[in-house]
Amino acid sequence: MTDLSRQLIDEVSAACGKQRPLHIKGGGTKQQLCGRNTEGEPLNVAAHTGIVNYDPAELVITARAGTPITELEVALDENKQMLSFEPPHFGSEATLGGTLASNLSGPARPWSGSIRDLVLGVRLINGKGDHLQFGGQVMKNVAGYDVARLQAGALGCLGVITEVSLKVIPQAETEITVVQQASESEAITAMNSFSGVSRPLTGAAWVDGQLYLRLAGAESAVKGTVRAWGGEQLGQDTTFWQDLREQRLRFFQSSSPLWRFSIRSNVGPLLADVATVIDWAGAQRWLYGDYQANELQMIAERAGGHVCLFKGGDRRSEVQHPLSPVAQQLQQRLKNAFDPKGILNPGRLYRWM
């Protein structure tokens, strides 16, 4: 156990004894994204850094929660490996713990899984100051595995993450992106059709009337698919996918509230004549505007999914899609089990959590 781990444990224990709320802070790149505004005494974990264990042959990396994602990516790149879920950074200070807590994934999500699918184990400090370990460093170790996964998307409400073990994958031999002109409806149909065949597809997005298809894998399979599908080739240029992942495209340069839909991929356009960006082969859609949350929630539910106020707007109100009574009760029971005094990021995920 590091000195900083002991310090964090002492701070959480003291806060628990005084029932004093804590606001967990890492790199701060997602502070104004995903969740609600929360108040509390800052608990800074950004200094808790370093790769604890990395054996390229085992395809597993373990690092402390404050470790910058860029540091992990450099270490993996030296061994021609990568984080398959392509985590959005939103800034160079993005940390491993914040990435897990926010459960955000890049364009490869439908084919490579999310961080929730790839986390093997975590160490965390619960709301009583206990330093706990769940899961392990191999896929076969399933003891407490689901508890490790619970931290994905919990926004720090269930514990202060101190260490994370992740499965990694080899980089693709070849990567080519092709671009085709398409309307929104045509793009949705094409993306779902292409996703249903055995091809090396790792990205499918629609932006400004253009359908972008990324192919990555063995050179013969990639080039064979390019010949079969056609379109203008961007070659090995990865700029578009990085800009999509980091929301640097022109579409995202708006000051209006940004809404994120996660729905069935084959659902047609959600709103007529409204600019949108489609990712994840149709399953993730972005929309700007001053909409009423309940209106968008009904649209999302009809499309088999949910919507959240991702950025901007009133972040003192609820920004997540409402849960069913059963799901809300389960969330409250989890919160009570991990944080009985309610001191860890209170209200960050939901007002009642």
N, C-alpha and C positions, 0 to 999 in steps of 0.2 A: 504494500500500500504506500502511495506517495504521500509526501507531507501535505500537498494540496488536497488530496483526498481526505486526509484527516481534518484539515481545516474546513472543508465543505461539510463534512459530517458534523463537526462541532457547531457550525453556523445553523445547519438545519435543526439539530437537536435543541439549540437555544431558542430558535424561532418557534419550535413546537411547544416548548415549555411555556412560552409567553403568548402562544397563539398569534404570532406576528406573521402576516403574509409575506411571502418571498416572490420576487420577480426574477426568474432565471434568465440570465443573459449570456449569450455566446458571442458570435461575431456580429449580430444585430442586422444581418442582411435581410431577414424575413420578419423583422419586428412589426412592420406595417402591412404584412401580408397574412393571408390565411385565417388568423384568429381575431378575437376582440382585443381592445385595449385592456390592460390589466394594471393594477397598482400593487405596490409592495416594495419592500426593501430589496435593492438589487443583490442578487447572488451570482457573481461572475464566475463562469466556468471556462472562459476563453483561454486562460493560462494553463489549463490542464491538457497539455498537448503531448504528442509523440506517438510514433508507431511502436506498439508493444511487441508484436510478432508478425512476421510476414515470410512465409515459405512459398515461393512461386510454384513449387511442385505440388503443393497441397491446394492451390487456388483459394486460399483464405488469407485475409488480412485483418489484424486486430489493432485498434488504435484507441487512444483516449479521446473523449468526446469533444474537447476543444481543438483537436487537430484540424487544420485547414484542409478542405477537400482538395485544394490544389496540391498540397503536399502528398496526399495519397495518390493522386493521379500521376504525379512525377515519378513516384516510386514504382507504380504499376507500369507506366510507359517504358521505363528502363528494361522491363522484362516482357514487353509486348503484351501486356494484360490491361484490363480496364474494368471499370464499374459498369456493368451491363445496363443499369437503369438510367444512366446518363443524368445524374442529378443536376437540376438547375442551381446555379450559384447565386445570382443576383448580387454579386460583389465578391471581391477577392478574399474577404474575411469569412466566407461561408465555412461552417464547421461540420464535422461529422455528426455531432449530437443534434445540432439544429436540423440537419438534413433528415435524420431519422425522425425527429419529433414532428416535422412538417409533412413527412411522407410525400414529397414531391418527386416526380419522375419526368424524364425527358421523352423525346420522340419514340424511343425504342420500347416503351412500356408494354404495348400489347404483345410483343414477341419475346421480350427478355425478362419481363416481370418488373415489379416495383421493389423498393428497398424492403418493404414488408416481406416479400417473398424470399429475399436473399440474406436477411439478417439471421445469423446463426446463434448469437448469444449477446447478452448485455450485462453490464454491471450498473447498478443504480442505487441511489440513496432514496429511501422512501420518506414519507412525511414525518416519521418518528425518528429519523436519523440512523436507521439500520442500513448498512451497506450490503446489498444483496446481489447474488449472481444467478442468472437464468440462462439456460441453454449451454452451448459449448462452442467449439471451434471446428466441428465436423458435422456434415449433414445427418449422420447416423445418430448423433447425440440429440435426442428429442426431449430430454428431461427439462420441463419448464419452457419448451420452445415457443408455445403459444403466448406465454407471458412476455417473452422478448418481443414478439410481434405486436403486442398491445401498445408498445411505446411508439409505433409508427402512426403518426397522425394525432397523438395525444397532446401535442404542444406543451409538454412538460407538466401536465396536470397529474400524472401518475408517478412521477419520480424525477430525480435529478440524474440524468444519464452521465455516467463517468467513463464507460468503456464500451466499445461495440466491435463485434466480429462479423465480417461480411464475406460472402462467397464472391469471387471475382471470376472473370472469364478471359480467354485469349482474345487478342485483337483479330479482326477479320483480315484475311489475306488481301482482299480487294474490296474497294467500295466505290460505287458509281451512283450518281443521282441523275434521274431523267425527269424532264418537265414536259407536261402536256397541257394544252388549252382545254378548259372544261368549265361548264357552269357548276353551281353548287350541287344541284341534283345529280348531274352527270358524274361529278367527282365522288359523291357519296356512293353511288352505284358502283363505280369503277374500283374504289378502294375496298369495298366489301368483296367484290368479285376477285380482285387480285389477292386479298388476304386468305381466300378460301382454297388456294392452290399451293402446291409444294414448290415454293420459290424462295430465294434468299432475301425476302423483304424485311427491312428493319426500320422503315419510316414511311409514313403516308400522310401527307398534309395538303390542305387546300388554302391558298392565300392569293388574294387579288386576281381571281379568275384563273389561277394556275394550279395544276395538280403536280405535286412533288412526290416522287417515289424513290426511296433510297434502297439500294441493293448492296448487301455486304456478305461476303463469304468466300468460298473457293472461286478462283478466277474464272474457271470454265462455267460454273453455274451462274455467276454474275453476268458475264458477257453473253451467255446464251439467253438469259432473261431479257437483257437489253435489246437483243435482236428481236425477240418475240413480242415485246411490249411497245417498242419504238419510243419516240419522243426525243426532244433535244437533250443532249448529254451535258451535264455539268462536270463530268469526270470525277476526279478525286477531291474537288473543292467541297469542304465541309462548312463553309461560312454560313450558308443558309440555315442549316440545322442548329448551329451554335446560336445564331441570332433568334431563331424560333424558340429555342430552349430558354435563352436568357431574356426573352421579350424585348429584343432590340429592333425588331421589325417596325416599319413605319406605322402599322396598325396599332401597336402598343403605345404610341407616343401621344396619348390622350390623357386629359386630366379628369375625365368623367369616371364614375365607378366602373370597375372591371368585374364582370361576372364569369364564373367558370362552371360549365355544365359537364357532368359525367353521365353519359346516357348510353342507350343501345346504339351500336355503331351504324345500323342500317336505317335509322330514323331520318326522314327527309328534313329539309330546311325548317328550323324552329320558328323563325319569324320572317315574313315576306319583306323583301326589299330592305333588309338591315345588314350592314357590313358585319362580317364575322370571320374568324379564323378557325379552321377545323384541323385537329391533330388526332393522333392515335387511330388512324383509319376511320374516323367518324365518331369515335367514342368520347373525345374531349373537344369541347367547343367554347370559344371565347366571345364575349359580347360586352360592348361598352354602352352605358346609358343610365339615366336616372329612372330606373324602373322600380315598381313596387315589388318587394321580395315575394309576396304571396302569389302575384301573377306569374312570376318566373318559376316559382316552386310548383305550381299546377302544371305548367308546360313541361317541366323536368319529370314530374311524376308520370304524365301521360307518355313520356318518352322512355319510361322504365329506369329513371335514374334520379339524380339530385343536382342541386345548384348551390353555389356559395358565393358570397360577396368576397371576391379574392383580394381586391385592392381598392382603396378609396371609400367614399361613402361614410356613413355614420358607423364607426367601429365601436361605439358604446352599445349599440343594439346587437341583436343576434345576427351573426353573419353566416352561420352554418345552416344547412337544411334541417328543419325540425325532425326529431326522431319520433318513432312510434312510442306509445306509452311503455311497451315492453322493453324496447331498446333503451329508452331513457332510464328506466328502473335499473337495468343491468349496468349502465354507465355509472349511475349513482352508487351502486353497490361496489363497483370497482374503485371508484374514488374513495369511498369510505374505507375500503380494505388497504389501499396503498397510502392514503393521506387522510386519516380520520379527523384531523383538526382543520383540514381544508386550507393549508398554508401555501401549497405549491401552485403558482400561477393561477390563483383563484379567478374564475370567470373568463379565462383566456379562450377556452374551447366553447363553452356555453355559459350563459349568465348563472345558471344553477349549479355549475360545476367548479 
